[in-house]
Amino acid sequence: MRLSVIGCGYLGAVHAAVMASLGHEVIGVDIDSSQIESLAGGRAPFYEPGLKVLLEEGHASGLLSFTTDIAAVEGARIHFVCVGTPQQDGTNAADLRYLHRAIDDLIPHVNPGDVVVGRSTVPVGTASSLAERLSVLGVSLLWNPEFLREGHAVDDTLAPDRIVIGAPATTAGQAGIRTLREAYERLLAADVPLVLTGLETAELAKVAANAFLATKISFANAMAEIADATGADVVTLADAMGHDIRIGRKNLNAGIGFGGGCLPKDLRALAARASELKATVVERFLLNVDEINLRARTRLVDIVVDELGGSVQGRRICILGAAFKPQSDDVRDSPALEVAHHLRRRGAVVVVTDPAAVENARRHHPELRIVEEVDDALDDAEVILVLTDWPQFSQELSPKSVMERTPARTIIDGRNCLTAHEWIDAGWRYAAVGR
């Protein structure tokens, strides 16, 4: 099947490469010429395991191409819209300008019987207005939200834990579902769960999942405050809670909280939509989740200040981690970099390193000293902070070998990812959130 992907950022580039790997002819379109140049050359413009291989294979097979010319989408049976919907400046609401522009640009090049599939994350109610515009052209609109985890996006697209398809209850909507099911035939043949629903439920499926995940993480950090006040251990607490099948252990981790380009803005966008719908109690609840998450970062700063005797002025601090999560070079709303920024503003001499995000961190935070090698970050450090739980930090750093490379004897585990007793037994002072 010939497919188009409109918007070749993180979501679109991965989706285009994966659909080509499934045997479809895919044309990716974006207005960012530098990004298209990179993708057209088989180079991933961001760090994502497995993507480079898929791009190279797609180009070699002739099934994958990229362009800035929207007219190239003509002849495609399905048009996937994968543009970004960032947070608006000055408000919590989602910015839908790129989505509406994509639809405006696409409309002159669609034909009756085509299917437009939204994969962008949008406020509930967005799709129905777009569906009206497209239906007069004989084009059906479906909503097929993505559930990708950065660092696992290729696997999550090739082997998703569910496929959600929202469609209007019309003849055209049902025909669109049949066409999209044909495109996903290989995935569905592998018994991936399929959820068929209306447009509104499909829109909510993504933001509700992210808001729930954000709530779970923030709940763990709320319990970490109680643990710090009482002497309890939040990691053991999470283990105990995680055995409850109604709760589960995954993502029930306290620390410096969540960041990135999805959870924070999706949580706030859902709060903004709740406000528009006059669901004020829901809005307050979601904003409280956001507040707890942001507070987790300042609490970590307070721990560092306490460990250094009440002031960080002139103290040399090594920060291990810049990306908002491991297996990613994404530094958007990175808790690690916000902690680094706060400590620097208080007068600390901060040095940051990361296995993948050094370049992006330097670009977005030129005020920080960011180095490529762990040894350079450890040099002369008085305290070490682990703020992104890369395996290079959580599993591969040896307490004794680190002790040989730096005068620091205090390590602060901002992700509760280290084996505490190993560091303590080796002579380190170990501190963490909620422990």
C-alpha positions in Angstrom: 0.0 0.0 0.0 1.2 3.5 -0.7 1.2 5.7 2.5 2.2 9.2 3.4 3.4 10.5 6.7 2.9 14.2 7.4 5.3 15.5 10.0 8.6 13.7 10.3 9.7 14.6 13.8 10.1 11.9 16.5 6.7 10.2 15.9 6.5 10.6 12.2 10.1 9.5 11.4 9.7 6.3 13.4 6.2 5.6 12.0 7.4 6.1 8.4 10.4 3.8 8.9 8.4 1.1 10.5 5.6 1.1 8.0 8.2 0.8 5.2 9.7 -2.2 7.1 6.3 -3.8 7.0 6.4 -3.7 3.2 4.5 -0.4 2.4 5.7 2.3 0.1 6.0 5.4 2.3 6.6 9.0 1.6 7.4 11.2 4.5 6.8 15.0 4.3 8.0 17.8 6.6 8.6 21.5 6.3 11.9 21.3 8.2 14.4 20.9 5.3 17.3 20.1 7.5 15.4 17.2 9.1 14.3 15.9 5.7 17.8 16.1 4.4 19.0 14.0 7.3 16.2 11.4 7.0 16.6 11.3 3.2 20.3 10.4 3.7 19.4 7.5 6.0 20.5 9.4 9.2 18.3 9.7 12.3 18.1 13.3 13.4 17.7 12.2 17.0 18.9 9.3 19.2 16.5 6.4 19.0 17.8 2.8 19.2 17.1 0.8 16.0 15.9 3.7 13.9 19.1 4.2 11.8 19.0 0.6 10.7 15.3 0.9 9.6 16.0 4.1 7.7 18.9 2.5 5.8 16.9 -0.6 5.0 13.9 1.5 3.9 16.1 3.5 1.5 17.9 0.4 0.2 14.5 -1.3 -0.6 13.2 1.8 -2.3 10.1 1.8 -0.1 11.0 4.8 2.0 11.5 8.4 0.9 11.3 11.9 2.4 10.5 15.3 0.9 9.4 18.8 1.7 6.9 18.8 -1.2 3.4 18.0 0.1 2.3 17.3 -3.5 4.2 14.0 -3.2 1.5 12.5 -1.1 -0.9 12.2 -4.0 -1.8 8.7 -4.8 -1.4 7.5 -1.2 -4.4 5.6 0.2 -3.7 6.5 3.8 -2.2 9.8 5.1 -0.9 9.6 8.6 -0.7 13.0 10.4 2.1 13.0 12.9 2.8 16.7 13.6 3.7 18.0 17.0 1.2 19.6 19.4 3.4 21.4 22.0 2.2 23.4 24.9 1.1 26.9 24.1 3.2 29.7 25.4 1.7 31.3 28.4 -1.0 28.6 28.9 -1.4 24.9 29.6 -3.4 24.3 26.4 -2.1 22.4 23.4 -0.9 24.4 20.4 -2.8 23.0 17.4 -1.4 25.4 14.8 0.8 22.7 13.2 -2.0 20.2 13.0 -4.4 22.7 11.3 -1.6 23.8 8.9 -0.9 20.1 8.0 -4.6 19.5 7.3 -4.8 22.7 5.2 -1.7 21.7 3.2 -3.0 18.2 2.8 -6.5 18.9 1.6 -5.6 20.0 -2.0 -3.8 16.6 -2.5 -6.3 14.1 -1.2 -8.8 12.1 -3.3 -12.2 10.7 -2.6 -11.8 7.3 -0.8 -8.5 8.4 0.9 -8.2 7.9 4.6 -6.5 10.5 6.9 -5.3 9.1 10.1 -4.4 11.4 13.0 -1.7 10.1 15.3 -0.9 13.4 17.0 -1.9 13.9 20.6 -4.8 16.4 20.7 -7.5 17.7 23.1 -10.6 15.6 23.0 -13.1 17.1 20.5 -10.4 18.1 18.0 -11.0 15.3 15.5 -14.7 15.8 15.0 -14.2 19.3 13.5 -11.5 18.0 11.2 -13.7 15.1 10.2 -16.4 17.5 9.0 -13.9 19.3 6.7 -12.7 16.1 5.2 -16.0 14.3 4.8 -17.2 16.8 2.2 -14.3 15.7 0.0 -15.2 12.1 0.4 -12.3 11.5 2.7 -12.7 9.7 6.0 -10.8 10.7 9.2 -9.7 8.2 11.8 -7.8 8.8 15.0 -5.1 6.3 15.8 -3.1 7.6 18.8 0.5 6.6 19.3 1.8 5.1 22.6 5.5 5.3 22.0 8.1 5.4 24.8 11.3 7.3 23.8 14.1 4.9 23.7 11.7 2.1 22.8 9.8 3.7 19.9 10.8 1.3 17.2 9.9 -1.8 19.3 6.7 -0.1 20.4 5.6 0.5 16.8 6.6 -2.9 15.5 5.1 -4.7 18.5 2.6 -2.3 20.2 0.8 -3.4 23.3 -2.5 -2.2 21.7 -3.8 -0.4 18.6 -6.6 2.1 19.2 -8.6 3.2 16.2 -11.3 5.8 16.6 -13.8 6.4 13.7 -17.1 8.1 13.2 -20.1 5.7 13.1 -20.6 6.2 9.4 -20.2 4.1 6.3 -17.1 6.1 5.4 -15.7 5.6 8.9 -16.1 1.9 8.8 -14.5 1.7 5.3 -11.6 3.7 6.8 -11.2 1.2 9.5 -11.0 -1.6 7.0 -8.3 0.2 5.1 -6.3 0.9 8.2 -6.6 -2.7 9.3 -5.2 -3.7 6.0 -2.1 -1.4 6.6 -1.7 -2.9 10.0 -2.3 -6.5 8.9 1.1 -7.9 10.0 0.7 -6.3 13.4 -2.8 -7.6 13.9 -1.8 -11.0 12.7 0.6 -11.1 15.7 -2.5 -10.8 18.0 -1.9 -7.2 19.0 -5.0 -6.1 20.9 -7.3 -3.9 18.8 -9.6 -1.3 20.4 -12.2 0.1 18.0 -14.1 3.2 19.3 -15.3 6.6 18.5 -13.1 9.6 17.7 -13.4 11.2 21.2 -12.5 8.0 23.1 -9.5 7.5 20.8 -8.3 11.1 21.5 -8.7 10.6 25.2 -6.9 7.2 25.2 -3.5 8.9 24.7 -3.8 11.8 27.1 -5.6 9.8 29.7 -2.8 7.1 29.6 -0.1 9.8 30.0 -2.0 11.6 32.8 -2.4 8.4 34.7 1.2 7.5 34.3 2.1 11.0 35.5 -0.2 10.6 38.5 1.4 7.2 39.4 4.9 8.8 39.3 3.8 11.8 41.3 2.0 9.6 43.8 5.3 7.8 44.4 7.0 11.2 45.0 4.2 12.2 47.4 4.9 9.0 49.3 8.6 9.8 49.3 7.9 13.0 51.2 6.0 11.0 53.8 8.9 8.5 53.9 11.5 11.2 54.4 9.4 12.7 57.3 8.9 9.3 59.0 12.0 7.2 58.3 10.2 4.9 55.9 11.8 3.6 52.7 9.9 4.6 49.5 11.6 1.9 47.4 10.5 -1.0 49.7 7.1 0.7 50.0 6.8 0.7 46.2 7.8 -3.0 46.1 5.1 -3.8 48.6 2.5 -1.8 46.7 3.6 -3.2 43.4 2.6 -6.7 44.4 -1.0 -5.6 44.4 -2.3 -6.6 40.9 -4.5 -3.6 40.9 -1.5 -1.3 41.1 1.6 -3.0 39.7 5.3 -2.1 40.2 6.2 -0.5 36.9 6.6 3.3 37.0 5.9 3.4 40.7 9.3 5.0 41.3 10.1 8.1 43.4 12.9 10.4 42.4 13.1 13.7 40.6 10.0 12.9 38.5 9.0 12.9 34.9 9.9 15.2 32.0 10.2 15.0 28.3 8.0 16.3 25.5 4.8 14.2 26.3 3.8 13.7 29.9 4.2 17.3 31.2 2.4 18.9 28.2 -0.2 16.2 27.8 -1.1 16.4 31.6 -1.4 20.2 31.3 -3.4 20.1 28.1 -5.9 17.7 29.7 -6.1 20.0 32.6 -6.8 22.9 30.2 -9.4 20.9 28.4 -11.1 20.0 31.7 -11.2 23.7 32.5 -12.9 24.4 29.2 -15.4 21.7 29.9 -16.1 23.2 33.4 -14.7 20.1 35.1 -12.9 22.2 37.7 -12.3 19.5 40.2 -10.6 17.4 37.5 -8.5 20.4 36.5 -7.3 21.0 40.1 -6.5 17.3 40.5 -4.3 17.2 37.3 -2.6 20.4 38.2 -1.8 19.0 41.7 -0.1 16.0 40.0 2.0 18.5 38.0 2.9 20.5 41.1 4.1 17.4 42.9 6.2 16.4 39.9 7.9 19.9 39.8 8.3 19.9 43.6 10.3 16.6 43.3 13.1 18.5 41.5 13.4 21.3 44.1 13.4 18.7 46.9 16.4 17.0 45.3 18.2 20.4 45.3 17.4 20.8 49.0 19.0 17.4 49.6 22.1 18.5 47.9 22.3 21.7 49.9 21.8 19.8 53.2 24.5 17.3 52.2 26.9 20.1 51.6 26.3 21.8 54.9 23.7 24.4 54.0 25.3 26.1 50.9 26.5 25.0 47.5 28.3 28.2 46.8 31.6 27.4 45.0 31.1 23.6 45.6 31.9 21.3 42.6 29.0 19.1 41.7 29.1 16.2 39.2 25.7 15.4 37.5 25.4 12.1 35.7 22.5 12.5 33.3 21.1 15.2 31.0 18.4 13.4 29.0 14.9 13.3 30.7 15.1 9.4 30.5 17.7 6.8 29.5 18.0 5.5 25.9 17.1 9.0 24.6 18.9 12.3 23.7 15.8 14.3 24.5 16.4 17.1 27.0 12.9 18.7 26.8 11.7 19.5 30.3 14.6 17.4 31.6 14.4 17.2 35.5 18.2 16.5 35.5 19.0 19.8 33.7 16.6 21.8 35.8 18.3 20.5 39.0 21.6 21.5 37.4 20.3 24.9 36.6 19.0 25.5 40.1 22.3 24.4 41.7 24.3 26.7 39.3 22.0 29.7 40.2 22.9 29.0 43.8 26.6 29.3 43.0 27.6 25.7 42.6 30.2 24.7 40.0 28.2 22.2 38.0 29.5 19.7 35.5 27.1 17.5 33.5 27.6 14.4 31.4 25.3 12.0 29.5 25.9 9.0 27.1 23.7 10.5 24.3 22.3 14.0 25.2 25.5 16.1 25.4 25.0 17.9 22.1 21.3 18.7 22.8 22.1 19.7 26.4 24.8 22.1 25.2 22.4 23.6 22.6 19.6 24.2 25.0 21.6 25.0 28.1 24.8 26.9 27.0 25.1 28.3 30.6 26.0 24.8 31.9 29.4 23.1 31.6 28.6 19.8 29.8 31.3 17.2 29.0 31.3 14.0 27.0 33.4 11.8 29.4 32.4 10.6 32.8 36.0 11.0 34.1 36.0 14.7 33.2 32.7 15.2 35.1 34.0 13.3 38.1 37.3 15.3 38.2 37.6 17.1 41.6 33.9 16.6 42.3 32.7 17.0 45.9 29.4 15.3 45.4 28.0 13.1 42.7 24.3 13.2 41.5 22.8 10.4 39.4 19.8 12.1 37.7 19.2 9.9 34.7 19.1 6.2 35.2 21.2 5.1 32.3 22.6 1.6 32.8 26.1 3.2 32.4 25.4 4.9 35.7 23.1 2.6 37.6 24.7 -0.7 36.7 28.2 -0.2 35.3 29.7 2.4 37.8 31.7 0.6 40.4 31.7 2.4 43.8 35.4 1.6 44.4 36.6 2.6 40.9 34.7 5.9 41.2 36.3 6.5 44.5 39.7 6.2 42.8 38.8 8.9 40.2 37.3 11.6 42.4 37.7 13.0 46.0 33.9 12.9 46.3 32.6 10.6 49.0 28.9 11.5 48.8 26.6 10.2 46.1 23.0 11.3 45.7 20.6 9.0 43.9 18.0 11.1 42.2 16.4 8.1 40.6 16.7 5.5 43.3 18.4 3.3 40.7 21.6 2.5 42.5 22.1 -0.5 44.8 22.5 1.5 48.0 24.3 -1.0 50.2 27.1 -1.5 47.6 27.9 2.2 47.8 27.6 2.4 51.6 29.7 -0.8 52.0 32.4 0.8 49.8 32.6 3.8 52.1 30.3 6.3 50.4 27.7 8.5 52.0 24.5 7.6 50.1 21.4 9.8 49.9 18.2 9.5 47.9 14.6 10.7 47.8 12.3 9.0 50.3 15.0 6.7 51.7 
